[in-house]
Amino acid sequence: MLVGAVVALLLLGVVVAVPLLNGGDEDGGTPPAANGTSSAPAPASSEPAAPPPSDPPASPSASPSPSASPSASESAGGLPEGWTLRTDPVGFKVPIPDGWRRSTSGTSVIYQEPDGVRELLIDRTDTPKRDAEADWRSQEPNRKNLVRDYKYIDISSFECKWRTCADWDWLETRDGTRIRVRNRAFVTASNRGFALRWEVANRDWDEELANFEMIFREFVPDRQD
């Protein structure tokens, strides 16, 4: 009887153990860990998990600096605002302020400022001298007989893109205003020489000199070789 009771208890244990071993597959639970301990999930932390580190955002590439825009005083063609490169009826091209009046006297073309004293005279010759400075020096002594209160300043030659170039500067008085004059001679061809004579109030000479240099730079002769 004792043996039979022991056998019965052993059989009962087998019957009870089988459902316990099969229960994990039936209810979808987590299978036991390899070391025999339960692999139930750890309790959730009360603090949110830190996001994984990421590369710092690439800084936006620097946009290229805008190219320098023309000065407000400059217009197309390199002329100051309010100036136009005129094609004169005799053939040359010259920058002239808008609104200036044109007239002629012999071989000279004259552009004058309305209601002002500024004036540009362009003279030309078919028989230019070989040395512009020497030519000015030969004419200088007689200038005092042609203008009022003439005062010589200087005559000097300089390097330029033409065959020969020289400036003759003086002061004179016109209509009660002291005028500063620069008379620039240059030869552009064997049969063409020019004189650009710039006349402005002496008090405005420094600020107007750049305009004269621009006139000379942009001047286009009718003949050149």
TINUTOR-961101 format. One line per 2 residues: number of its first residue (from 0); their letters; for each residue x, y, z of N, C-alpha, C. Coordinates in Angstrom, 3 decimals, decimal comma. Example, Ala and Ser with C-alpha at 12.3 -4.5 7.8 and 13.67 -1.06 7.14 Angstrom:
// residues 2
0> as> 13,190 -5,690 7,800 12,300 -4,500 7,800 13,200 -3,300 7,800 | 12,850 -2,250 7,080 13,670 -1,060 7,140 12,900 0,030 7,870
// end
This chain:
// residues 225
0> ml> 0,826 -1,207 0,000 0,000 0,000 0,000 0,856 1,251 0,000 | 1,970 1,220 0,796 2,870 2,397 0,833 3,513 2,618 -0,519
2> vg> 3,886 1,523 -1,170 4,509 1,669 -2,512 3,502 2,231 -3,486 | 2,264 1,717 -3,358 1,242 2,226 -4,266 0,967 3,692 -4,040
4> av> 1,014 4,167 -2,787 0,769 5,597 -2,499 1,865 6,455 -3,065 | 3,105 5,976 -2,926 4,259 6,756 -3,452 4,158 6,888 -4,943
6> va> 3,805 5,789 -5,630 3,685 5,823 -7,102 2,598 6,791 -7,510 | 1,469 6,750 -6,737 0,364 7,645 -7,077 0,773 9,091 -6,935
8> ll> 1,545 9,406 -5,898 1,990 10,788 -5,709 2,931 11,214 -6,829 | 3,831 10,327 -7,247 4,755 10,649 -8,335 3,988 10,921 -9,619
10> ll> 2,995 10,108 -9,917 2,203 10,318 -11,137 1,456 11,645 -11,079 | 0,951 11,968 -9,879 0,225 13,237 -9,720 1,151 14,433 -9,975
12> gv> 2,403 14,315 -9,526 3,367 15,404 -9,729 3,672 15,612 -11,187 | 3,738 14,478 -11,917 4,011 14,583 -13,363 2,878 15,289 -14,059
14> vv> 1,652 14,909 -13,678 0,476 15,518 -14,313 0,436 17,019 -14,066 | 0,773 17,453 -12,836 0,724 18,895 -12,498 1,849 19,656 -13,172
16> av> 3,048 19,039 -13,316 4,229 19,758 -13,860 4,090 20,029 -15,334 | 3,439 19,136 -16,073 3,353 19,312 -17,535 2,634 20,576 -17,921
18> pl> 1,449 20,853 -17,339 0,801 22,123 -17,725 1,617 23,336 -17,351 | 2,357 23,282 -16,235 3,140 24,453 -15,833 4,237 24,736 -16,842
20> ln> 4,888 23,683 -17,404 5,955 23,882 -18,380 5,412 24,385 -19,699 | 4,216 24,015 -20,082 3,634 24,416 -21,360 2,905 25,746 -21,280
22> gg> 2,695 26,286 -20,106 1,888 27,501 -19,959 2,471 28,705 -20,633 | 3,871 28,836 -20,683 4,488 30,032 -21,267 4,191 30,149 -22,717
24> de> 4,099 29,102 -23,479 3,845 29,161 -24,909 2,402 29,474 -25,184 | 1,511 29,096 -24,309 0,084 29,251 -24,567 -0,392 30,658 -24,297
26> dg> 0,148 31,382 -23,276 -0,385 32,707 -22,956 0,475 33,811 -23,504 | 1,529 33,531 -24,332 2,346 34,559 -24,952 3,315 35,204 -24,023
28> gt> 3,597 34,648 -22,854 4,525 35,230 -21,915 5,948 35,117 -22,379 | 6,809 35,808 -21,650 8,220 35,798 -22,000 8,825 34,488 -21,558
30> pp> 9,586 33,863 -22,451 10,223 32,620 -22,026 11,285 32,882 -20,992 | 11,619 31,882 -20,169 12,629 32,095 -19,137 13,996 32,377 -19,722
32> aa> 14,783 33,069 -18,941 16,117 33,387 -19,415 16,961 32,151 -19,422 | 18,096 32,264 -20,100 18,956 31,088 -20,236 19,475 30,610 -18,902
34> ng> 19,646 31,517 -17,919 20,166 31,103 -16,625 19,067 30,667 -15,678 | 17,807 30,560 -16,163 16,707 30,059 -15,352 15,949 31,144 -14,647
36> ts> 16,410 32,423 -14,680 15,673 33,510 -14,039 14,685 34,089 -15,003 | 13,674 34,682 -14,491 12,637 35,241 -15,338 13,175 36,444 -16,092
38> sa> 12,742 36,622 -17,364 13,163 37,776 -18,176 12,070 38,815 -18,264 | 11,252 38,933 -17,207 10,192 39,949 -17,203 10,800 41,331 -17,365
40> pa> 10,129 42,255 -18,065 10,698 43,601 -18,307 10,917 44,350 -17,022 | 12,023 45,143 -17,010 12,331 45,962 -15,832 11,310 47,059 -15,711
42> pa> 11,040 47,497 -14,471 10,057 48,568 -14,287 10,493 49,825 -15,011 | 9,516 50,532 -15,581 9,809 51,766 -16,346 10,382 52,822 -15,446
44> ss> 11,404 53,538 -15,956 12,007 54,623 -15,175 11,078 55,805 -15,145 | 11,114 56,577 -14,070 10,265 57,771 -13,957 10,800 58,916 -14,790
46> ep> 12,089 58,849 -15,241 12,654 59,917 -16,054 12,693 59,471 -17,496 | 12,384 60,351 -18,449 12,408 59,956 -19,869 13,822 59,640 -20,295
48> aa> 13,917 58,664 -21,167 15,236 58,279 -21,656 15,819 59,409 -22,488 | 17,127 59,616 -22,328 17,786 60,678 -23,104 17,863 60,266 -24,553
50> pp> 17,633 61,197 -25,474 17,709 60,840 -26,898 19,135 60,492 -27,268 | 19,297 59,623 -28,236 20,654 59,251 -28,637 21,391 60,459 -29,181
52> ps> 22,715 60,535 -28,937 23,478 61,681 -29,429 23,446 61,716 -30,944 | 23,397 62,902 -31,479 23,393 63,056 -32,935 24,441 64,067 -33,326
54> dp> 24,844 64,023 -34,586 25,830 64,985 -35,072 25,239 66,388 -35,026 | 26,024 67,407 -34,670 25,488 68,773 -34,660 25,065 69,170 -36,047
56> pa> 23,982 69,940 -36,165 23,506 70,331 -37,503 24,582 71,119 -38,226 | 24,715 70,812 -39,488 25,729 71,529 -40,279 25,346 72,984 -40,378
58> sp> 26,322 73,838 -40,131 26,037 75,274 -40,229 25,795 75,620 -41,668 | 24,828 76,501 -41,924 24,539 76,851 -43,314 25,758 77,464 -43,963
60> sa> 25,990 77,092 -45,213 27,158 77,648 -45,898 26,982 79,133 -46,078 | 28,084 79,846 -45,887 28,015 81,301 -46,002 27,666 81,677 -47,421
62> sp> 26,686 82,545 -47,555 26,316 82,983 -48,893 27,390 83,900 -49,437 | 27,665 83,819 -50,735 28,733 84,649 -51,295 28,413 86,120 -51,152
64> sp> 29,460 86,887 -50,892 29,256 88,320 -50,763 28,767 88,872 -52,080 | 27,792 89,772 -52,031 27,304 90,335 -53,290 28,406 91,121 -53,964
66> sa> 28,453 91,032 -55,280 29,465 91,794 -55,999 29,197 93,277 -55,833 | 30,290 94,023 -55,842 30,154 95,463 -55,639 29,309 96,045 -56,756
68> sp> 28,273 96,767 -56,390 27,426 97,393 -57,396 28,011 98,742 -57,772 | 27,698 99,215 -58,954 28,229 100,513 -59,349 27,800 101,598 -58,380
70> sa> 28,642 102,572 -58,235 28,312 103,700 -57,380 27,057 104,383 -57,878 | 26,310 104,996 -56,950 25,087 105,683 -57,340 25,367 106,807 -58,312
72> se> 26,591 107,329 -58,288 26,918 108,434 -59,181 27,386 107,953 -60,541 | 27,453 106,627 -60,720 27,917 106,083 -61,988 26,743 105,518 -62,769
74> sa> 26,761 105,674 -64,053 25,765 105,069 -64,912 26,473 104,200 -65,926 | 25,714 103,574 -66,809 26,310 102,678 -67,795 27,351 103,416 -68,618
76> gg> 28,454 102,715 -68,918 29,504 103,316 -69,721 30,560 104,022 -68,909 | 30,459 103,993 -67,580 31,477 104,605 -66,748 31,361 106,112 -66,624
78> lp> 30,255 106,692 -67,050 30,062 108,132 -66,939 29,298 108,458 -65,658 | 29,575 109,596 -65,049 28,800 110,005 -63,866 27,326 110,194 -64,234
80> eg> 26,489 110,050 -63,242 25,064 110,271 -63,464 24,840 111,695 -63,947 | 24,002 111,838 -64,964 23,721 113,164 -65,508 24,629 113,552 -66,668
82> wt> 25,513 112,622 -67,087 26,395 112,874 -68,223 26,044 111,909 -69,348 | 26,306 112,358 -70,596 26,047 111,533 -71,771 27,226 111,629 -72,722
84> lr> 27,604 110,490 -73,304 28,651 110,503 -74,320 28,012 110,930 -75,641 | 28,268 112,167 -76,026 27,654 112,711 -77,227 28,539 112,486 -78,449
86> td> 27,889 112,164 -79,548 28,585 112,145 -80,831 28,399 113,512 -81,456 | 29,475 114,290 -81,462 29,377 115,647 -81,979 29,236 115,623 -83,502
88> pv> 28,535 116,597 -84,077 28,363 116,642 -85,534 29,676 116,631 -86,316 | 30,786 117,093 -85,728 32,048 117,095 -86,474 32,757 115,744 -86,413
90> gf> 32,259 114,789 -85,588 32,787 113,434 -85,642 33,311 112,836 -84,358 | 33,847 113,624 -83,434 34,369 113,041 -82,201 33,234 112,770 -81,212
92> kv> 33,549 111,991 -80,173 32,595 111,719 -79,098 33,170 112,268 -77,803 | 32,323 112,885 -76,988 32,808 113,517 -75,763 31,715 113,481 -74,697
94> pi> 32,065 113,194 -73,439 31,070 113,234 -72,350 30,688 114,682 -72,041 | 29,390 114,925 -71,967 28,878 116,275 -71,700 27,749 116,170 -70,675
96> pd> 27,699 117,073 -69,699 26,560 117,077 -68,768 25,250 117,337 -69,515 | 24,213 116,675 -69,078 22,905 116,862 -69,705 22,472 118,323 -69,592
98> gw> 21,933 118,852 -70,684 21,388 120,207 -70,668 22,361 121,291 -71,097 | 23,628 120,941 -71,304 24,589 121,971 -71,717 24,333 122,361 -73,177
100> rr> 24,589 123,630 -73,471 24,350 124,168 -74,805 25,600 124,045 -75,673 | 25,406 123,738 -76,939 26,511 123,626 -77,891 26,541 124,829 -78,821
102> st> 27,751 125,294 -79,104 27,950 126,358 -80,094 29,291 126,121 -80,765 | 29,588 126,890 -81,800 30,865 126,747 -82,501 31,490 128,122 -82,706
104> sg> 32,803 128,100 -82,861 33,561 129,318 -83,164 34,802 128,893 -83,948 | 34,783 129,102 -85,249 35,887 128,661 -86,087 36,006 127,144 -86,061
106> ts> 37,171 126,653 -85,688 37,384 125,198 -85,594 37,000 124,639 -84,226 | 36,527 125,477 -83,346 36,229 125,069 -81,966 34,750 124,744 -81,781
108> vi> 34,497 123,708 -80,964 33,154 123,374 -80,497 33,113 123,706 -79,018 | 32,066 124,403 -78,583 31,979 124,866 -77,194 30,702 124,326 -76,569
110> yq> 30,845 123,724 -75,393 29,697 123,292 -74,594 29,696 124,116 -73,313 | 28,547 124,762 -73,031 28,461 125,673 -71,890 27,337 125,264 -70,947
112> ep> 27,589 125,472 -69,668 26,595 125,209 -68,629 25,550 126,319 -68,625 | 24,270 125,985 -68,728 23,239 127,032 -68,642 23,246 127,670 -67,253
114> dg> 23,207 128,973 -67,207 23,156 129,697 -65,931 24,339 129,347 -65,029 | 25,492 129,103 -65,612 26,691 128,798 -64,838 27,929 129,279 -65,577
116> vr> 29,097 128,980 -65,016 30,343 129,447 -65,636 31,153 128,307 -66,238 | 30,775 127,069 -65,977 31,565 125,962 -66,504 31,455 125,898 -68,028
118> el> 32,573 125,539 -68,637 32,618 125,515 -70,099 33,677 124,519 -70,568 | 33,359 123,808 -71,639 34,317 122,903 -72,273 34,450 123,309 -73,733
120> li> 35,676 123,631 -74,132 35,958 123,977 -75,527 36,827 122,879 -76,120 | 36,422 122,388 -77,282 37,192 121,363 -77,994 37,655 121,954 -79,323
122> dr> 38,946 122,141 -79,469 39,508 122,642 -80,719 40,249 121,498 -81,407 | 40,404 121,576 -82,714 41,059 120,515 -83,452 41,831 121,113 -84,634
124> td> 42,820 120,379 -85,088 43,641 120,815 -86,211 44,034 119,628 -87,071 | 44,232 119,892 -88,373 44,706 118,854 -89,291 46,227 118,806 -89,355
126> tp> 46,894 119,791 -88,749 48,366 119,863 -88,800 48,925 120,005 -87,385 | 48,845 118,940 -86,595 49,323 119,030 -85,207 50,847 119,109 -85,122
128> kr> 51,327 119,707 -84,038 52,760 119,780 -83,774 53,242 118,452 -83,189 | 54,527 118,203 -83,318 55,099 116,962 -82,796 55,251 117,000 -81,280
130> da> 55,384 118,199 -80,713 55,620 118,352 -79,270 54,573 119,302 -78,699 | 53,613 118,744 -77,965 52,511 119,561 -77,441 53,003 120,599 -76,448
132> ea> 53,940 120,242 -75,592 54,436 121,208 -74,601 55,147 122,375 -75,287 | 55,983 122,093 -76,254 56,684 123,163 -76,966 55,695 124,084 -77,675
134> dw> 54,630 123,507 -78,209 53,613 124,323 -78,891 52,917 125,256 -77,906 | 52,571 124,747 -76,714 51,928 125,602 -75,707 52,864 126,729 -75,268
136> rs> 54,102 126,420 -75,097 55,051 127,444 -74,637 55,218 128,555 -75,683 | 55,090 128,179 -76,922 55,204 129,207 -77,966 53,982 130,124 -78,000
138> qe> 52,834 129,605 -77,551 51,608 130,401 -77,571 51,378 131,171 -76,269 | 51,973 130,740 -75,191 51,672 131,298 -73,869 51,870 132,813 -73,753
140> pn> 52,949 133,405 -74,268 53,148 134,848 -74,065 52,006 135,718 -74,592 | 51,294 135,250 -75,606 50,233 136,064 -76,194 48,899 135,919 -75,481
142> rk> 48,805 134,978 -74,536 47,495 134,735 -73,904 47,000 135,931 -73,108 | 47,897 136,667 -72,538 47,493 137,820 -71,711 46,753 138,877 -72,531
144> nl> 46,933 138,840 -73,863 46,247 139,802 -74,730 44,855 139,344 -75,135 | 44,498 138,140 -74,783 43,231 137,556 -75,217 42,208 137,399 -74,103
146> vr> 42,659 137,410 -72,859 41,735 137,255 -71,726 42,010 138,349 -70,688 | 41,102 138,461 -69,749 41,224 139,499 -68,718 41,928 138,937 -67,485
148> dy> 42,851 139,715 -66,925 43,559 139,346 -65,688 44,228 137,982 -65,791 | 44,895 137,759 -66,903 45,577 136,477 -67,105 46,688 136,283 -66,087
150> ky> 46,781 135,054 -65,530 47,865 134,691 -64,630 48,338 133,289 -64,972 | 49,562 133,175 -65,424 50,136 131,883 -65,786 50,335 131,018 -64,536
152> id> 50,043 129,735 -64,663 50,273 128,780 -63,572 51,351 127,775 -63,957 | 51,130 127,049 -65,064 52,093 125,993 -65,389 51,841 125,459 -66,788
154> is> 52,908 124,955 -67,419 52,835 124,165 -68,648 53,711 122,941 -68,442 | 53,157 121,766 -68,682 53,941 120,542 -68,491 53,378 119,425 -69,355
156> sf> 54,272 118,569 -69,837 53,859 117,401 -70,615 53,694 116,208 -69,676 | 53,039 115,161 -70,142 52,841 113,956 -69,336 52,621 112,778 -70,260
158> ec> 52,804 111,583 -69,727 52,606 110,367 -70,502 51,111 110,114 -70,698 | 50,747 109,710 -71,913 49,351 109,381 -72,200 49,315 108,363 -73,328
160> kw> 48,126 107,926 -73,695 48,002 106,908 -74,735 48,159 107,479 -76,132 | 48,200 108,811 -76,240 48,342 109,436 -77,542 49,806 109,796 -77,815
162> rt> 50,059 110,401 -78,962 51,439 110,659 -79,386 52,162 111,647 -78,481 | 51,473 112,690 -78,098 52,054 113,695 -77,211 50,925 114,370 -76,446
164> ca> 51,164 114,714 -75,186 50,146 115,343 -74,342 50,803 116,404 -73,468 | 50,127 117,531 -73,287 50,640 118,588 -72,408 49,487 119,429 -71,882
166> dw> 49,607 119,881 -70,637 48,621 120,741 -69,979 49,177 122,150 -69,818 | 48,309 123,117 -70,032 48,628 124,530 -69,810 47,555 125,061 -68,867
168> dw> 47,956 125,499 -67,684 47,022 126,002 -66,674 47,207 127,499 -66,478 | 46,090 128,189 -66,325 46,143 129,609 -66,006 44,868 130,058 -65,309
170> le> 44,874 131,299 -64,824 43,701 131,957 -64,239 43,324 133,144 -65,113 | 42,036 133,425 -65,169 41,521 134,612 -65,857 40,246 135,048 -65,160
172> tr> 39,736 136,200 -65,515 38,485 136,700 -64,945 37,459 136,828 -66,058 | 36,275 136,256 -65,814 35,199 136,327 -66,803 33,897 136,626 -66,088
174> dg> 33,234 137,696 -66,514 31,950 138,109 -65,931 32,032 138,239 -64,416 | 33,162 138,748 -63,935 33,323 138,995 -62,510 33,706 137,775 -61,695
176> tr> 33,896 136,638 -62,340 34,252 135,404 -61,636 35,679 134,998 -61,996 | 36,456 134,641 -60,978 37,810 134,168 -61,235 37,714 132,733 -61,743
178> ir> 38,281 132,506 -62,926 38,151 131,226 -63,616 39,500 130,515 -63,649 | 39,459 129,210 -63,346 40,648 128,374 -63,503 40,490 127,593 -64,799
180> vr> 41,563 127,580 -65,594 41,525 126,945 -66,909 42,613 125,891 -67,012 | 42,251 124,762 -67,599 43,253 123,772 -68,016 43,044 123,497 -69,496
182> nr> 44,087 123,748 -70,277 44,038 123,538 -71,718 44,945 122,349 -72,031 | 44,356 121,240 -72,448 45,112 120,008 -72,678 45,238 119,732 -74,177
184> af> 46,463 119,679 -74,650 46,731 119,372 -76,053 47,171 117,918 -76,181 | 46,703 117,246 -77,235 47,134 115,873 -77,503 46,930 115,573 -78,983
186> vt> 47,760 114,690 -79,489 47,753 114,343 -80,911 47,346 112,887 -81,052 | 46,253 112,636 -81,796 45,728 111,279 -81,935 46,070 110,634 -83,273
188> as> 46,496 111,434 -84,241 46,858 110,916 -85,560 47,812 111,898 -86,223 | 48,427 111,448 -87,297 49,378 112,328 -87,990 48,706 113,574 -88,535
190> nr> 47,402 113,482 -88,770 46,661 114,637 -89,293 45,533 115,082 -88,353 | 45,682 114,787 -87,038 44,650 115,249 -86,091 45,245 115,530 -84,722
192> gf> 45,055 116,757 -84,295 45,411 117,167 -82,942 44,218 117,835 -82,291 | 44,131 117,736 -80,971 43,008 118,310 -80,220 43,514 119,153 -79,058
194> al> 42,652 120,046 -78,626 42,829 120,746 -77,359 41,495 120,692 -76,622 | 41,522 120,188 -75,385 40,341 120,220 -74,506 40,584 121,308 -73,474
196> rw> 39,758 122,342 -73,492 39,942 123,446 -72,548 38,783 123,452 -71,556 | 39,108 123,187 -70,313 38,120 123,084 -69,220 38,187 124,336 -68,380
198> ev> 37,054 125,037 -68,259 37,007 126,295 -67,526 35,939 126,201 -66,441 | 36,340 126,411 -65,191 35,409 126,378 -64,061 35,790 127,477 -63,082
200> an> 34,878 127,812 -62,180 35,192 128,786 -61,138 36,385 128,292 -60,330 | 37,309 129,176 -60,044 38,527 128,782 -59,331 38,194 128,110 -57,996
202> rd> 37,146 128,565 -57,335 36,777 128,003 -56,034 36,313 126,545 -56,151 | 35,905 126,131 -57,365 35,401 124,766 -57,570 36,419 123,866 -58,270
204> wd> 37,634 124,349 -58,432 38,605 123,622 -59,244 38,871 122,198 -58,736 | 39,118 122,050 -57,453 39,480 120,730 -56,915 38,392 119,688 -57,158
206> ee> 37,149 120,059 -56,933 36,074 119,075 -57,086 35,718 118,838 -58,549 | 36,070 119,769 -59,433 35,754 119,616 -60,850 36,863 118,947 -61,645
208> la> 38,041 118,829 -61,062 39,164 118,261 -61,800 38,897 116,817 -62,207 | 38,230 116,051 -61,349 37,923 114,657 -61,678 37,023 114,567 -62,913
210> nf> 36,111 115,521 -63,064 35,249 115,535 -64,243 36,063 115,752 -65,510 | 37,040 116,653 -65,439 37,871 116,897 -66,612 38,658 115,643 -66,995
212> em> 39,214 114,955 -66,006 39,972 113,747 -66,305 39,072 112,663 -66,904 | 37,827 112,614 -66,450 36,877 111,665 -67,027 36,571 112,034 -68,476
214> if> 36,426 113,314 -68,765 36,175 113,762 -70,145 37,311 113,310 -71,056 | 38,533 113,527 -70,603 39,692 113,142 -71,407 39,764 111,627 -71,580
216> re> 39,484 110,881 -70,518 39,556 109,423 -70,570 38,538 108,836 -71,537 | 37,324 109,386 -71,567 36,249 108,838 -72,372 36,162 109,470 -73,764
218> fv> 36,954 110,480 -74,021 36,926 111,164 -75,315 37,321 110,195 -76,433 | 36,557 110,232 -77,540 36,843 109,388 -78,703 37,108 110,288 -79,899
220> pd> 38,331 110,339 -80,389 38,630 111,223 -81,525 38,037 110,701 -82,816 | 37,901 111,603 -83,790 37,404 111,180 -85,087 38,492 110,547 -85,947
222> rq> 39,763 110,807 -85,562 40,882 110,195 -86,272 41,927 109,743 -85,262 | 42,457 108,564 -85,489 43,549 108,074 -84,652 44,354 107,031 -85,416
224> d> 45,639 107,014 -85,182 46,489 106,013 -85,814 47,681 105,698 -84,913
// end
